[in-house]
């Protein structure tokens, strides 16, 4: 996965992300590790959610969702772009 600094700035604004570009990879990995730690729990606190779009997969995205007693909180949602072999 690649996210340029310019793309990150737009993502940061759209999704109210608090970390800067340099911290982003480590913090994203931390979120994924939370998902892995929650695996196997009856009601996992963190979930990685892959939503696959139509045939061209243009509308596909990967998100990390935290569940608490009140609601599901989306920490991040990353859109996929088709590859260009």
Residue pairs with C-beta under 8 A, 6 or more apart in sequence:
1 78
3 11
3 24
3 78
5 21
8 21
8 24
9 21
11 17
11 78
15 74
15 76
15 77
17 24
17 76
19 27
28 76
31 46
31 64
31 75
31 76
32 48
32 64
34 45
34 46
34 64
34 66
35 44
35 46
35 47
35 48
35 64
37 46
38 44
38 45
38 46
38 47
43 67
44 67
45 66
45 67
45 68
46 64
46 65
46 66
46 67
47 64
47 65
47 67
48 62
48 63
48 64
49 62
49 63
49 64
49 65
50 60
50 61
50 62
51 59
51 60
51 61
51 62
51 63
52 60
53 59
53 60
56 82
57 80
57 82
58 82
59 79
60 79
60 80
61 77
61 78
61 79
61 80
62 77
62 78
62 80
63 74
63 75
63 76
63 77
63 78
64 74
64 75
64 76
65 72
65 73
65 74
65 75
66 72
66 73
66 75
67 73
